[in-house]
Amino acid sequence: MQQESEVTKDIIVIGAGVIGLSTAIKIQEKGGYRVTIVAETFPTDPKTIRYTSHWAGAHHVSGAYGSKRQREMDSETFDIMWKDSEHGGPVEGCFLRHKNTQYRSDGVDPSEWLDHMPGFRSVSNDELVPGATHGWTFTTLTLYPPVYLNWLLGRFLGNGGKIVRAQLQHINQAIHGGISGLPQEPDAVVACVGLGARFLGGIEDKEVYPVRGQTVVLKAPWVRYGRTLTYADGSHFYLMPRATGDVLVGGIRVAKDWFPVPREQDRDYLLAGGLAMCPELAPPHILAERMPTVDDLRPLIVDEGCGLRPGRKSGIRLATEWPEGSKIPVVYNYGHSGMGFQSSWGSASVALNFLEEALAGEKPGKAKEYEIWPADYTGRRDHVC
């Protein structure tokens, strides 16, 4: 009978955001792998601009458009999250199942990538909000990132996973050793480095750039539904209810903007856009007396955030490479922009398949690239949550 040391392969996953954690768990639970996560920041740390996943909304509303691969990844992720959100599930209190309505006036019909959602249907004209020409409603879920990310980390550690806190300067520090606590001769490295892919030596992917987002969180437990509204000019607003009784309002998306803290003018922009889409954000007693204003929402603010989504010009990078002079394969899984939570489990499955092909001696050759978003962003305030 073979000993564990003869059959278990050592895998290093770089990054502990939602993509890194999901990918590490997917590899770990496949069996036959001993997984170590190395990262500078973990979910247990205070919020920082250097860790994007904490700042997410986060609801599951796919924006796959014409990408078959994105649709598949998003659908797989939704199915897993839907099961996890069941009554009595392992992290039930993190999720809120709710009705979400997507309103649009930009001529886009999302049916192709959303019609698999529970209860999907188009809405009638008398159900539209001001500024919308069409709408579709369905049931989805919102999750609370700090709880969900820590649950993923706990799940990974509970299954025997190991974590190492370190700031890598070059990917060779994972491939060839040099970091205390990491396997000195790993069988493979999986890079889920998000925005760090732009700077990490050995990757330095200049197609990666930040897509800045800003959100406001209101204490509004009377709102238990989600809405999104995309205008013809591309501007977009969304609100996401959480199991905590809070409602997150967002709609800022600016490419290549590194500003690390919330801007006051963006806060007012979000509050005005959210209120126009959903006057019910205001306290019920105010709405019963008059049309609410942005000033009526200010006392409800409990938090606001700013995150730098990891955008990439050519879309998500899911690929395998053998760095020059190395026999150790590197699998890449980064560049999800604002779709990290929506595609987390699905992209982890693709990364696992690439890993197993590489370890079986199959070299896929040139890195595969999946174009998800347009080749360039105009900097307008678009939606990616």
KOLTOR-356340 format. One record per atom (N, C-alpha, C): x, y, z; residue in three letters. Coordinates in steps of 0.05 Angstrom, whole numbers, plus 32768, in hexadecimal, padded with zeros to 4 digits. Example, Ala and Ser with C-alpha at 12.3 -4.5 7.8 and 13.67 -1.06 7.14 Angstrom:
BEGIN
81087F8E809CALA80F67FA6809CALA81087FBE809CALA81017FD3808ESER81117FEB808FSER81028001809DSER
***
This chain:
BEGIN
80117FE88000MET800080008000MET801280198000MET800B802D7FEFGLN801B80457FEEGLN801780578006GLN802C8064800FGLN802A80778024GLN80208091801AGLN801580A1802CGLU800A80BB8024GLU801E80CC8016GLU803780CC801FSER804C80DD8014SER805180D57FF7SER804A80BD7FEEGLU804F80B37FD3GLU803880BB7FC0GLU802180C17FCBVAL800A80C67FB9VAL800080E27FBCVAL800880F17FD0THR7FFE810C7FD5THR801081207FC8THR800681327FB8LYS801681467FABLYS801381617FBALYS8029816F7FBBASP8029818A7FC9ASP802281A07FB5ASP800E81AF7FBBILE800581C57FAAILE800681DF7FBAILE801181F37FAFILE8011820E7FBBILE7FFD82207FACILE7FEA822B7FBAVAL7FD8823F7FAFVAL7FE0825A7FB8VAL7FE5826D7FA6ILE7FEC82887FADILE7FD282997FADILE7FCB82A57FC4GLY7FB482B67FC5GLY7F9E82AA7FD6GLY7F9282BB7FE8ALA7F7D82B27FFAALA7F6482C27FF7ALA7F5F82CD7FDFGLY7F4582D97FDAGLY7F3182C47FD4GLY7F1982CB7FCAVAL7F0582B77FC5VAL7F0E82A37FAFVAL7F1D82AC7F9CILE7F27829A7F87ILE7F3C82877F92ILE7F4F82917FA2GLY7F6482807FADGLY7F58826C7FC0GLY7F4682757FD2LEU7F3A82627FE5LEU7F2A824D7FD8LEU7F1982557FC5SER7F0882417FB7SER7F19822D7FA7SER7F2E82377F9ATHR7F3F82257F8ATHR7F4E82127F9CTHR7F58821C7FB3ALA7F66820B7FC6ALA7F5481F57FD0ALA7F3C81FC7FD7ILE7F2981E87FE1ILE7F2281D47FCCILE7F1E81DD7FB4LYS7F1681CB7F9ELYS7F2D81B67F99LYS7F4681BF7F9AILE7F5D81AD7F96ILE7F5E819A7FAEILE7F5D81A57FC6GLN7F5F81967FDFGLN7F4A81807FE0GLN7F3181867FDAGLU7F1B81737FDDGLU7F1A815F7FC7GLU7F2981647FB2LYS7F2C81507F9DLYS7F3A81377FA7LYS7F4C813A7FBAGLY7F5B81247FC6GLY7F7581207FB8GLY7F8981177FC7GLY7FA381127FBCGLY7FB5812A7FBCGLY7FAC81407FC8TYR7FBC81597FC8TYR7FBF81647FE4TYR7FD7816E7FEAARG7FDC817C8003ARG7FE081997FFBARG7FCE81AB8004VAL7FCD81C67FF9VAL7FD681DA800EVAL7FE681EC8006THR7FEF82038017THR7FE8821D8009THR7FDB822F8017ILE7FD5824A800DILE7FEA825D8018ILE7FF6826C8006VAL80088282800EVAL7FFC829C8005VAL7FFB82AF8018ALA7FEF82C98011ALA7FF982DE8025ALA7FF782F7801CGLU7FFE830D802EGLU7FE783148040GLU7FCE83108037THR7FB683188046THR7FA283008046THR7F9582FD805DPHE7F8182E78060PHE7F6682F38069PHE7F5082E48067PRO7F3682EF806EPRO7F3482F8808BPRO7F4582ED809DTHR7F4482F480B9THR7F50831080BETHR7F5E831B80ABASP7F6B833580AEASP7F57834C80ACASP7F5D836380B8PRO7F4C837B80B4PRO7F4A83818096PRO7F34838F808ELYS7F3083968072LYS7F4783A78068LYS7F5083A28050THR7F6583B18044THR7F6083B38026THR7F6983C9801AILE7F6683CC7FFDILE7F7583B77FEEILE7F8883AA7FFBARG7F9983967FEEARG7F8B837A7FECARG7F7383787FF7TYR7F64835F7FF7TYR7F4883657FEDTYR7F43835F7FD4THR7F2A83687FC7THR7F1283597FD1THR7F1483407FD7SER7EFC832F7FDBSER7EEB83397FF2SER7EF783468007HIS7EE78350801DHIS7ED483668014HIS7EDA83747FFFTRP7ECA838B7FF7TRP7EB383847FE4TRP7EB0836B7FDCALA7E9C83637FC9ALA7E8083667FD5ALA7E6B83657FC3GLY7E5083687FCBGLY7E4583547FE0GLY7E43833C7FD9ALA7E46832F7FBFALA7E2E831F7FB9ALA7E2283237FA2HIS7E0B83127F9AHIS7E1483017F82HIS7E0382ED7F7CHIS7E0982DD7F64HIS7DF682E57F4EHIS7E0082F77F3DVAL7DF282FF7F25VAL7E0782FF7F0EVAL7E0582EB7EFDSER7E1982E87EE8SER7E1882FF7ED5SER7E3083067ECBGLY7E3283197EB5GLY7E42830D7E9EGLY7E3C82F47E97ALA7E4C82E57E85ALA7E4A82EE7E68ALA7E3482FB7E60TYR7E3083047E45TYR7E3582ED7E32TYR7E4782F07E1EGLY7E4A82DB7E09GLY7E5E82C67E0FGLY7E6982C67E28SER7E7E82B37E2ESER7E7382997E39SER7E7582847E29LYS7E6C82697E32LYS7E7B82607E4BLYS7E9582647E4BARG7EA5825C7E62ARG7E9C826A7E7CARG7E9882847E7AGLN7E8F82937E91GLN7E7482897E9BGLN7E6282847E88ARG7E4782797E90ARG7E4A825F7E9FARG7E5B824D7E95GLU7E5E82337EA2GLU7E6A82377EBEGLU7E7E82487EC1MET7E8A824C7EDBMET7E7682597EEEMET7E68826C7EE5ASP7E54827A7EF6ASP7E3E82667EFFASP7E3482567EECSER7E1F82437EF2SER7E28822F7F07SER7E4082247F04GLU7E4A82117F17GLU7E4D821D7F33GLU7E5782367F33THR7E5A82437F4DTHR7E3F82487F5ATHR7E2B82517F4BPHE7E1082567F56PHE7E05823D7F62PHE7E0782267F54ASP7DFC820D7F5EASP7E0882067F79ASP7E22820A7F7CILE7E3082037F95ILE7E2782167FABILE7E2682307FA5MET7E1E82447FB9MET7E0082407FC1MET7DF082397FAETRP7DD382347FB3TRP7DD0821D7FC7TRP7DE082087FC4LYS7DDF81F27FD6LYS7DE981FA7FF2LYS7DFF82097FF2ASP7E0A8213800CASP7DF78225801BASP7DE58233800CSER7DD382468019SER7DB982398022SER7DB6821F801FGLU7D9E82118027GLU7D9B82138045GLU7D828211804EHIS7D7C8211806BHIS7D8A81FA8078HIS7D9A8200808DGLY7DAA81EC809AGLY7DC481E6808DGLY7DCB81F68078GLY7DE581F2806BGLY7DFC81FB807CGLY7E1481F68073PRO7E2C81FB8084PRO7E318218808APRO7E27822A8079VAL7E2B8246807DVAL7E1282568076VAL7DFB824A807DGLU7DE182558076GLU7DDE8273807EGLU7DE8827B8096GLY7DE48296809FGLY7DF382AB808FGLY7E0682A2807ECYS7E1582B4806DCYS7E0582BD8055CYS7DF282AD804CPHE7DE482B18033PHE7DC882BD8038PHE7DBE82CB8024LEU7DA282D48023LEU7D9882CE8008LEU7D8582BC8006ARG7D7782B77FECARG7D6282CD7FE9ARG7D6082D87FD1HIS7D4D82EE7FCDHIS7D4782F17FAFHIS7D3283007FAALYS7D2B83077F8ELYS7D3D831E7F85LYS7D48831B7F6DASN7D5883317F62ASN7D4B83387F47ASN7D4983527F42THR7D3E835C7F28THR7D53836C7F1ATHR7D5983657F01GLN7D6C83737EF1GLN7D5D83847EDDGLN7D60839F7EE0TYR7D5383B27ECETYR7D6983BD7EBBTYR7D6183C17EA2ARG7D7483CB7E8EARG7D6683DE7E7BARG7D7583F17E70SER7D6C84017E5ASER7D8284037E45SER7D9583F07E46ASP7DAC83F07E33ASP7DA883DD7E1CASP7D9183D17E19GLY7D8B83BE7E03GLY7D9683A27E07GLY7DA3839D7E1EVAL7DAF83827E23VAL7D9A83707E2FVAL7D9783577E24ASP7D8583437E2FASP7D96832E7E3DASP7D95832C7E57PRO7DA683197E66PRO7D9C82FD7E67PRO7D8782F77E59SER7D7A82DC7E5BSER7D8D82C67E56SER7D9F82C97E42GLU7DB182B47E3AGLU7DC282AA7E51GLU7DCB82BB7E64TRP7DDC82B37E7ATRP7DCE82B37E95TRP7DB582BB7E96LEU7DA682BB7EAFLEU7D8D82A97EB0LEU7D86829E7E99ASP7D6C82907E99ASP7D6C82767EA9ASP7D84826D7EB2HIS7D8582557EC3HIS7D80825B7EE0HIS7D7D82757EE7MET7D79827C7F03MET7D5C82757F0BMET7D58826E7F24PRO7D3D82667F2EPRO7D29827C7F2APRO7D1282757F1EGLY7CFC82897F1BGLY7D01829E7F06GLY7D14829A7EF4PHE7D1B82AF7EE0PHE7D0382B57ECFPHE7CFD82CF7ECCARG7CE782D97EBAARG7CEC82F67EB3ARG7CE182FF7E9DSER7CE1831C7E97SER7CCB83297EA7SER7CCE83437EACVAL7CBA83527EBBVAL7CA983627EA8VAL7C9283697EB1SER7C7F83797EA1SER7C8783967EA3SER7C7C83A67E90ASN7C8383C37E90ASN7C7B83D17EAAASN7C6583C87EB6ASP7C5D83D67ECEASP7C6E83CE7EE7ASP7C8083BB7EE3GLU7C9383B47EF8GLU7CAE83C27EF6GLU7CB283D17EE0LEU7CCB83DE7EDCLEU7CCF83F67EEELEU7CE883FC7EF5VAL7CEF84147F04VAL7CF5842A7EF1VAL7CF584437EF9PRO7CFB845A7EE8PRO7D1784567EDBPRO7D19845B7EC1GLY7D3284597EB3GLY7D36843E7EA6GLY7D25842B7EABALA7D2884107EA0ALA7D14840C7E89ALA7D1D83FD7E75THR7D0B83F67E5FTHR7D0483D87E5FTHR7D1583C87E6CHIS7D1083AB7E6EHIS7D1983A27E8AHIS7D10838A7E92GLY7D18837F7EABGLY7D1483617EADGLY7D2483557EBDTRP7D2283387EC2TRP7D2683337EDFTRP7D1783207EEATHR7D19831A7F06THR7D1E82FC7F0ATHR7D2B82F57F20PHE7D3282DA7F26PHE7D3B82D87F44PHE7D3F82C17F4ETHR7D4882BD7F69THR7D6682B77F69THR7D7582C47F7ATHR7D9182C07F7DTHR7D9982C17F9ATHR7DB282C57FA0LEU7DBB82C77FBCLEU7DD082DD7FBELEU7DD182E87FD6THR7DE782FA7FDETHR7DF682ED7FF5THR7E1082F07FF5LEU7E2082E5800BLEU7E2E82FC8019LEU7E3682F88032TYR7E44830C8041TYR7E6283058041TYR7E7283138031PRO7E8E830B802CPRO7E9F83058045PRO7E9F8316805APRO7EB1830F8071PRO7EAB82F4807DPRO7E9282ED8080VAL7E8A82D3808BVAL7E9182BC8077VAL7E8A82C1805ETYR7E8E82AC804ATYR7EAC82A68046TYR7EBC82BA8044LEU7ED982B68040LEU7EE682A88058LEU7EDE82AF8070ASN7EE882A28088ASN7EDF8285808AASN7EC682808080TRP7EBD8265807FTRP7ECD8254806CTRP7ED3825F8055LEU7EE482518042LEU7F00824B804ELEU7F0B825F805BLEU7F25825A8068LEU7F248245807DLEU7F0F8246808EGLY7F0B823180A2GLY7F0782168096GLY7EF982148081ARG7EF481FB8073ARG7F0F81F08069ARG7F1F8201805DPHE7F3981F98053PHE7F4B81EE8069PHE7F4D81FE807FLEU7F5E81F58096LEU7F5381DC80A3LEU7F3881DA80A5GLY7F2C81C380B1GLY7F3281A980A2GLY7F3781AC8088ASN7F3D81948078ASN7F5B818F8077ASN7F6A819C8088GLY7F8781978089GLY7F9881A98079GLY7F8C81BE806EGLY7F9C81D1805EGLY7FAE81E28070GLY7FC381ED8063LYS7FD681FD8072LYS7FD882198065LYS7FDC822D8076ILE7FDF8248806BILE7FFA82548074ILE800682648063VAL801F82728068VAL801C828F8061VAL802182A18074ARG802082BD806EARG803B82C78064ARG803B82D1804BALA805482DB8040ALA804D82ED8028ALA805E83008023GLN805B8311800BGLN807083087FF7GLN806682FA7FE3LEU807982F07FCELEU808183077FBCLEU809B83077FB5GLN80A5831B7FA2GLN80A7830F7F86GLN80A982F47F85HIS80AC82E77F6BHIS809F82CB7F6EHIS809282C27F59ILE808582A87F5AILE809982917F5FILE80B282967F58ASN80C782817F5DASN80CA827B7F7BASN80C2828E7F8CGLN80C382887FA9GLN80B082727FB1GLN809B826E7FA1ALA808882587FA5ALA8091823F7F96ALA809C82437F7EILE80A4822D7F6EILE80BD821F7F78ILE80D1822E7F80HIS80EB82237F86HIS80F282267FA4HIS80E0822F7FB4GLY80E682307FD1GLY80F1824B7FD9GLY80F6824E7FF3GLY810182677FFDGLY80EE82758010GLY80D5826B8013ILE80C282768026ILE80BE8262803CILE80C3826A8055SER80C08257806CSER80A3824E806ESER80A082348071GLY808582288074GLY807A821D805AGLY808582258043LEU807B821B802ALEU808A82018022LEU807C81EE8014PRO808A81D7800APRO80A181E17FF8PRO80B981D67FFCGLN80D081DF7FEDGLN80D181D37FD1GLN80C381BD7FCCGLU80C181B17FB2GLU80A481AA7FABGLU809381BE7FA6PRO807781B97FA0PRO807481AB7F85PRO805E819D7F83ASP805881907F69ASP804C81A47F55ASP803F81B97F5FALA803381CD7F4EALA802D81E67F5EALA802A81FC7F51VAL802282167F5DVAL800A82207F4EVAL7FF6822A7F5DVAL7FDE82357F52VAL7FDD82537F5AVAL7FDD82657F47ALA7FDF82817F4CALA7FC3828E7F4AALA7FB782957F61CYS7F9E82A37F62CYS7FA382BE7F6ECYS7FB182CF7F60VAL7FBE82E67F6BVAL7FAF83007F66VAL7F9882FF7F58GLY7F8983177F54GLY7F99832E7F49GLY7F9683467F54LEU7FA4835E7F4BLEU7FC2835B7F4ELEU7FCB83497F60GLY7FE783457F64GLY7FF5833A7F4CGLY7FE6832F7F38ALA7FF283247F20ALA800183397F11ALA7FFA83527F15ARG800783687F06ARG8024836C7F11ARG802883657F2APHE8041836C7F37PHE805383547F3EPHE8048833D7F42LEU805783267F4BLEU806B831E7F37LEU8085831E7F3EGLY809A83157F2CGLY809582FA7F21GLY809B82F67F08GLY809682DD7EFAGLY807B82DC7EEDGLY806982EE7EF5ILE804F82F17EE7ILE804E830C7EDAILE804D83217EEBGLU804E833D7EE1GLU803C83417EC9GLU8023833A7ECCASP8010833B7EB6ASP800583587EB4ASP800F83667E9FLYS800783827E9CLYS7FEB83867E91LYS7FDE836F7E8AGLU7FC283717E82GLU7FAF83757E9BGLU7FBA83707EB2VAL7FAB83727ECBVAL7FAB838F7ED5VAL7F9383997EDETYR7F9183B47EE8TYR7F7983B57EFBTYR7F7883CA7F0BPRO7F6183CC7F1EPRO7F4883D77F11PRO7F3183CD7F1AVAL7F1883D97F13VAL7F0B83E17F2DVAL7F0E83FB7F33ARG7F0684057F4DARG7EE784057F51ARG7EDF83FB7F68GLY7EC383FB7F6FGLY7EBF84087F8AGLY7EA884137F8FGLN7EA1841F7FA9GLN7E8484187FB0GLN7E7F84127FC9THR7E64840A7FD2THR7E5D84187FECTHR7E43841A7FF1VAL7E398424800AVAL7E27840F8016VAL7E29840A8030VAL7E1883F6803EVAL7E0584058050VAL7DEB83FF804CLEU7DD6840C805CLEU7DC983F7806ELEU7DC183FF8086LYS7DB183EE8097LYS7D9483F2808FLYS7D8A83DF8080ALA7D6E83E18075ALA7D6283C58074ALA7D5C83B9808BPRO7D53839D808BPRO7D378399807EPRO7D2983AF8078TRP7D1083AD806BTRP7D1383A7804DTRP7D2A83A98042VAL7D2F83A38026VAL7D3B83878024VAL7D2D83748019ARG7D3583588017ARG7D36834F7FFAARG7D3B83607FE8TYR7D3D83597FCCTYR7D5483697FBFTYR7D5E83607FA8GLY7D73836D7F9BGLY7D6A837A7F81GLY7D78838E7F78ARG7D71839B7F5EARG7D8B83A47F51ARG7D8B83A37F37THR7DA183AF7F27THR7D9483BF7F11THR7DA083D57F09LEU7D9583E67EF4LEU7DAC83F07EE3LEU7DAC83E97EC9THR7DC083F17EB6THR7DB484057EA2THR7DBE841D7EA1TYR7DB484317E8FTYR7DC0842F7E73TYR7DB4843D7E60ALA7DBE843C7E45ALA7DDA84467E42ALA7DE384587E53ASP7DFE84637E52ASP7E1384527E5FASP7E0A843B7E6AGLY7E1C84287E77GLY7E1F842B7E95GLY7E1484407EA0SER7E1584437EBDSER7E03842E7ECASER7E0A84277EE2HIS7DFD840F7EEEHIS7DFC84127F0CHIS7DE6840A7F18PHE7DE2840A7F35PHE7DD883EF7F3EPHE7DDF83E77F56TYR7DD583CE7F60TYR7DD283D07F7ETYR7DBF83C17F89LEU7DBC83BE7FA6LEU7DB983A07FACLEU7DC783997FC2MET7DC8837D7FCAMET7DC0837B7FE8MET7DAA836D7FEEPRO7DA48369800APRO7DB583538016PRO7DBB83558030ARG7DCB8341803DARG7DBB83358054ARG7DC4831D805DALA7DB7830F8073ALA7DBA831F808DALA7DCD8332808ETHR7DD1834380A5THR7DBC835880A9THR7DAB835D8095GLY7D9883738095GLY7DA3838C8088GLY7DBB838A807EASP7DC783A1806FASP7DC0839E8052ASP7DC383B58044VAL7DC083B58027VAL7DD883C4801BVAL7DE683B78009LEU7DFD83C37FFCLEU7DF483D17FE2LEU7DFD83EA7FDEVAL7DF683F97FC6VAL7E1183FF7FB8VAL7E1183F97F9EGLY7E2A83FD7F8EGLY7E2484057F72GLY7E3984097F63GLY7E3684117F47GLY7E4E84207F3CGLY7E6484207F4AILE7E7C842D7F41ILE7E8F84197F34ILE7E98841F7F1CARG7EAC840F7F0FARG7EBE84217EFEARG7ED684247F07VAL7EE984367EF8VAL7F0384277EF5VAL7F0A84237EDBALA7F2284137ED5ALA7F3C84247EDBALA7F5084157EE4LYS7F6B84217EE9LYS7F6B84387EFDLYS7F5984367F10ASP7F57844A7F25ASP7F60843D7F3FASP7F7784467F4ATRP7F8384397F62TRP7F7B84477F7CTRP7F69845A7F7BPHE7F62846A7F93PHE7F5784567FA9PHE7F6484557FC1PRO7F5E843F7FD3PRO7F4884447FE8PRO7F3C845B7FE8VAL7F2784607FFDVAL7F0E846B7FEFVAL7EF784697FFCPRO7EDE84747FF0PRO7EDF84927FEBPRO7ED3849A7FD5ARG7ED184B67FCEARG7EB484C07FD6ARG7EB384D87FE1GLU7E9A84E37FEAGLU7E8684E67FD2GLU7E9084F07FBCGLN7E7E84F47FA5GLN7E7384DA7F9AGLN7E8384C57F9CASP7E7984AB7F93ASP7E6484A07FA6ASP7E6784A67FC0ARG7E52849E7FD4ARG7E3884AA7FCDARG7E3884C47FC7ASP7E1F84D27FC1ASP7E1384C87FA6ASP7E2484C27F93TYR7E1C84B77F7ATYR7E0E849C7F7ETYR7E19848B7F8FLEU7E0D84717F94LEU7DF284737FA2LEU7DF184857FB7LEU7DD884887FC6LEU7DC284927FB4LEU7DC884A67FA3ALA7DB484B17F91ALA7DAB849C7F7DALA7DBD848D7F71GLY7DB684787F5EGLY7DA684627F6BGLY7DAE84597F83GLY7D9F84447F91GLY7D83844D7F98GLY7D8084667FA1LEU7D6684707FA9LEU7D5484727F91LEU7D5E847B7F7AALA7D4E847D7F62ALA7D4484627F59ALA7D54844E7F5CMET7D4C84337F55MET7D3A84267F69MET7D3E842D7F82CYS7D2F84207F98CYS7D2984347FAECYS7D1384447FACPRO7D0C84577FC1PRO7D0884497FDCPRO7D02842F7FDBGLU7CFD84207FF4GLU7D15841D8005GLU7D2D84267FFCLEU7D448426800DLEU7D4084398025LEU7D31844D8022ALA7D2B84608038ALA7D1A8452804DALA7D1C845B8066PRO7D0B844F807BPRO7CED84508073PRO7CDE843C807APRO7CC2843B8071PRO7CB18453807APRO7CB7845E8092HIS7CA68475809CHIS7CAB848E808BHIS7CC484908080ILE7CC984A7806FILE7CBC84A48054ILE7CBE848B8049LEU7CB18486802FLEU7C9384898030LEU7C8784848047ALA7C6A8487804AALA7C6184A4804AALA7C7484B68050GLU7C6D84D28052GLU7C7484E2803AGLU7C8A84DB802CARG7C9484EB8016ARG7CA984DB8006ARG7CB184E77FF0MET7CC784DA7FE0MET7CE184DF7FEFMET7CF084CA7FF4PRO7D0984CD8003PRO7D1F84DA7FF3PRO7D3384E48001THR7D4A84F17FF5THR7D6384E27FFETHR7D7A84E97FF2VAL7D9384DD7FFAVAL7D9984E28017VAL7D9184F98021ASP7D9684FF803EASP7D8884EC8050ASP7D7284E08047ASP7D6484CC8058ASP7D7384B2805AASP7D8684AD8047LEU7D9584958048LEU7DAF84978058LEU7DB984AF805CARG7DD284B38069ARG7DD384A78086ARG7DBD84AA8096PRO7DBE849E80B1PRO7DBF848080B0PRO7DB884748099LEU7DB884568098LEU7DD3844A8091LEU7DE7845B808AILE7E0184518082ILE7E0F84448099ILE7E17842B8095VAL7E26841D80AAVAL7E43841680A0VAL7E4784198087ASP7E628413807CASP7E64841D8060ASP7E7C84218056GLU7E808425803AGLU7E9C841A8033GLU7E9F8412801BGLY7EB784048014GLY7EC1840B7FF8GLY7EDA84057FF3CYS7EE784097FD9CYS7EF983F17FD4CYS7EF583E57FBDGLY7F0583CE7FB5GLY7F1083D17F99GLY7F2783C47F94LEU7F3483C47F7ALEU7F3183A97F6DLEU7F1D83A67F5CARG7F18838D7F4FARG7F2F83867F3CARG7F37836D7F3APRO7F4D83657F29PRO7F4583617F0CPRO7F4483777EFDGLY7F3C83767EE1GLY7F54836B7ED0GLY7F4D83617EB8ARG7F6283587EA6ARG7F58835C7E89ARG7F6883687E79LYS7F60836F7E5ELYS7F5683587E4ELYS7F6283407E50SER7F5A83297E40SER7F4783177E4FSER7F3D831F7E67GLY7F2B830F7E76GLY7F3A82FD7E89GLY7F2C82EB7E96ILE7F3782D87EAAILE7F4E82C97E9EILE7F6482C67EADARG7F7982B57EA4ARG7F78829A7EB2ARG7F6F82867EA4LEU7F6F826A7EADLEU7F82825C7E9ALEU7F9982537EA5ALA7FAE824A7E94ALA7FC282397EA3ALA7FD3822A7E95THR7FE9821B7EA1THR800382227E92THR801882277EA1GLU8032822C7E95GLU8048821E7EA5GLU805D82187E97TRP8075820E7EA4TRP808A82247EA2TRP809082327EB7PRO80A482487EB6PRO80BE823D7EABPRO80CC824E7E9CGLU80E582457E8FGLU80F982397EA4GLU810282227E9DGLY811682147EAEGLY810982057EC5GLY80EE82037EC6SER80E181F67EDDSER80D081DF7ED3SER80CF81CA7EE2LYS80BE81B37EDDLYS80A481B57EEDLYS80A181CA7EFCILE808981CE7F0DILE807581DF7EFFILE805D81D47EF9PRO804981E47EEBPRO803D81FA7EFDPRO803582107EF1VAL802682257EFEVAL800B82287EF0VAL7FF682267F00VAL7FDB822A7EF6VAL7FD282467EFFVAL7FC782557EECTYR7FBE82707EF2TYR7FA082727EF3TYR7F9682807F07ASN7F7982857F09ASN7F7582A17F15ASN7F7582B57F04TYR7F7282D17F0ETYR7F6782E27EF7TYR7F5F82FB7EFEGLY7F55830E7EEBGLY7F37830E7EE9GLY7F2983087EFFHIS7F0C83057EFFHIS7EFD831F7F00HIS7F0A83357F02SER7EFE834F7F05SER7EEA834E7F1CSER7ED083557F17GLY7EBC83547F2CGLY7EAC833B7F2DGLY7EB583267F1FMET7EA6830D7F1EMET7EB382F67F2EMET7EC382FD7F42GLY7ED182E87F51GLY7EBF82D67F60GLY7EAC82E17F70PHE7E9A82D17F7FPHE7E8882C17F6CPHE7E7E82CD7F57GLN7E6C82C07F45GLN7E7882A87F36GLN7E9282A97F32SER7E9F82937F23SER7EB382837F33SER7EB382877F4DSER7EC8827C7F5ESER7ECB825E7F5CSER7EB5824F7F61TRP7EB682327F60TRP7EBA82277F44TRP7EAE82347F31GLY7EB1822B7F15GLY7ECD822F7F0BGLY7ED982467F11SER7EF5824A7F08SER7F0882377F17SER7F0182317F30ALA7F12821E7F40ALA7F1182037F33ALA7EFA81FB7F28SER7EF981E17F1ASER7F0A81E07F01SER7F0A81F67EF2VAL7F1B81F87EDAVAL7F3981F67EE3VAL7F4082057EF8ALA7F5C82057F01ALA7F6481E97F0AALA7F5281DB7F18LEU7F5881C07F20LEU7F5C81AD7F08LEU7F4C81B07EF4ASN7F5081A07EDCASN7F6B81A67ECFASN7F7281BF7ECDPHE7F8C81C67EC2PHE7FA381BA7ED3PHE7FA081BB7EEDLEU7FB481B17EFFLEU7FB881937EFBLEU7FA281847EF9GLU7FA481677EF6GLU7FAF815F7EDBGLU7FA8816E7EC6GLU7FB481697EACGLU7FD2816E7EADGLU7FDB81837EBAALA7FF781897EBCALA800681747ECBALA7FFB816B7EE1LEU800881577EF2LEU8008813B7EE5LEU7FF681377ED2ALA7FF5811E7EC3ALA8008811E7EABALA801681357EA8GLY802A81377E92GLY801F81437E79GLY8006814D7E7AGLU7FFA81597E62GLU800081777E63GLU800D81817E4ELYS8013819D7E4CLYS800181AA7E38LYS7FEE81BA7E42PRO7FDB81C77E2FPRO7FE781DB7E1CPRO800181E27E20GLY800D81F57E0EGLY800782117E16GLY800182227E01LYS7FFD823E7E06LYS7FE682427E1ALYS7FEA82557E2CALA7FD6825A7E41ALA7FBB82617E34ALA7FA682557E3ELYS7F8B825B7E34LYS7F8182757E41LYS7F7582867E32GLU7F6A829F7E3CGLU7F4C829F7E35GLU7F3C82A87E49TYR7F1F82AA7E45TYR7F1782C87E45TYR7F0F82D27E2FGLU7F0782EF7E2EGLU7EEB82F17E39GLU7EE982FF7E4FILE7ECF83037E5CILE7EC5831F7E58ILE7ED683327E5CTRP7ECE834E7E5ATRP7EDA835B7E41TRP7ED083737E39PRO7EDB83807E22PRO7EF983857E25PRO7F06838A7E0FALA7F23838D7E0FALA7F2D83A57E1FALA7F1C83B97E23ASP7F2483D07E32ASP7F0C83DC7E3FASP7F1083EA7E55TYR7EFB83F87E64TYR7EFD84167E5FTYR7EE684227E5DTHR7EE6843F7E58THR7EE8844F7E71THR7EE684437E88GLY7EE784527EA1GLY7ECC845B7EAAGLY7EB784557E9BARG7E9C845D7EA4ARG7E94844D7EBCARG7E8084577ECAARG7E77844A7EE3ARG7E6484337EDBARG7E70841C7ED7ASP7E6284047ED0ASP7E5F83F27EE8ASP7E5183DB7EE4HIS7E4D83C87EF9HIS7E5D83AF7EF5HIS7E6C83A87F09VAL7E76838D7F0DVAL7E77838A7F2BVAL7E6683787F35CYS7E6483767F52CYS7E72835E7F5DCYS
***
